[in-house]
Amino acid sequence: MSDDPTPAEGSNPDPRADASETDSKDLTHTTDEGDVQMVDVGDKPDSERRAVAAGEIRLQPSTVDAIRDDEIGKGDVLATARVGAVQAVKHTWETIPMCHQIPITNVETDFELGDDRVELEVAVETTGKTGCEMEALEGVTTGLNVVWDMVKAVEKDADGQYPETGIENVRVLQKDKRTLE
């Protein structure tokens, strides 16, 4: 191995650098000059759309038991997280700069309690010109943040830290689009 930090000619030490070679027409939120823009969806036909996202928060087993038994001092953790998730879905356009404000027609939230985690799945439906996966992701992340907020008093260690707490595996599970007849 060479001690020379200079990369070999023609090599690319940073794989992210390849992104700069992407043609700007492939980046829908960027103009040819590189300026950020919102995508114009005005000419697109309306369609029925559905997206499902999921994630989980890792907790101490005793905290999950307290959630299950409704023994958290702040109140009903899952009911509060459900409200937070739905609110986040409805306000995604206000927090993600290039998201369109879309008509949300349905939001479903599903919580599963494991031994040391709470899993959340959020399904969002709309009829419109653009998808709703960002709304589903916002619902998941906010719902899980609400869980964390509701249980933080029992999750903290003696130093006020959260060594066992973490939000993980946030992802889009499904995205569907159906043309209107």
N, C-alpha and C positions, 0 to 999 in steps of 0.2 A: 504494500500500500504506500502510495506516495504521500509525502508531507505537504505537497503543493496544493493549496486550496483552490487553485484555478481549475475550473472544469475543462475537460478535453474539448477541443474545437468541434462544434456541431452538436455537442451534447446539451441536454437541458437538465440541470440539477434540481430544478423546482417544477414538478409536474403541473402546478397551478399556472405557471407562465404560459402554457399552451392556450389557456382561456383567452389571452390577448389576441391570439391568432384567429379567434372565432369571428366570422363575418357578422357585422352589426345587424344585418337583416335577420339573423337567427335569434337575436336578443330582442324580444318583443317590447321590453320596457326601456329600450335605448334607441335614440335617434342615430342617424348615420354619423352625426358629429360626436356621439358619445354622451349626449345629454339624456337624463332620465325623463321618461314620459309615461303617462297612463295609456294603456292600449285602447284604441278606439274599437268598441264592440258594437257600435250603432247599426251597422249593416248586417250583423249576424242574426239569424232567425232564433226565435225563442225555442227552447227545448227543456224537457224535464231533466233535472240533474239531481244526483245523489252522491254524497261522499261520506265515507266512514273512516274515522281516525281513532287511534287507541294509544294508550300510554299507561304507565303505572308509577306509583310512589312506593318506595321501599321504606318500611317503618319497623320499629321494634315490635315483636309479637305481642307484647303486653298492650301496646297502643292499638293494634288491630282488634284485640279482644275488647278493649274499652269502646272502640267505635261500634263493634258488633253489639255490645251490651248497652249502648247509648249512655255511657258513663263519662263522656268528655264534658268538662265544665262549661265550655262555650256554647254547647247545644248540639243539635243533630247535625253531625258532620256531613253525612251524605246528602241530606236535604239541602243544606246550605251550599255544598259543592255543586249540586244539580242546578240550583238557581244561578250560581256563578257561571257555570258552563253555558247555560242558555243565554245569559246576558252577554257573555263574551262572543258567542256566535252572532248575536244581533248587532254587535258593535265592532266587528272585525274591520270594517272599512274605515273606522276612525283610528285604528292603531297600526294597521299595515298600510303604508303610504300609497301603494299602487293598486290596492284592491278596490273594486267597484262596490257601491252600495247595492246589494241585491235583495230581492223580496224573499225572505225566508218563509217557506210554507210549512216546514215541520222540523223539529229537533227532538231526537230521542237520546236519552242518556242511560247507560247501563253500567252499574258498578258490580264488581266481583271482589269479595274479600278473600285473600289467601292467608297463609300463616303469618307472613311478614310483609304483606303488601296489599295495596288497594289498586285494582285495575279499573280503568275507565274507558269506555267506548262511547263515542259520540257520532251519531248519524245525522246528517243535515240534508234537507231537501229544498229545492227551489225550482221555479220555472222562470227561465231567463236566458240571457245571452252569454253567460260565463259560469264557470264551475263554482263549487262551494267547498273545495277541499281545504282552503285556508280557514274558512269558518269552522270546519270540523276540527282542524288542528288547534285553533284558538280556543274552542270549547274544551278540548282535552287539557291543554296546558293550564288554562285558567281554573278548570275544575280541580286539577291536581294541586295547583297553588293554593286554592281554598282549603283543601284537605290539610295541607301543610300548615297554613295559618291557624286552622281550628285545633290542631294537635301539637303545636310547637311547644307549649308549656310542658307536656309530658315527654317530648322527644329530645329536649335539650339535656346535655350531660352536665356535670358539676361545673364545667368551665363555660357553660352557655353555648356550646357548640352542638352540631348535629352530625355526629360521626356515623350514624346508621341510616340517616334519612337521605333520600335522593329520588329525583324524578328521572325516569328512564324509559327507553324504548318507545318514544313518541314517534308515530308513523301513520301514514295513510294506508289503510287496509284495502280500500275499494273506492273507485270513482266510476260512476255510470252516467251516460248521457243517452236520452231517448228523444228522438224527433217527435214533435207534436203532429198529430194527423189533422 
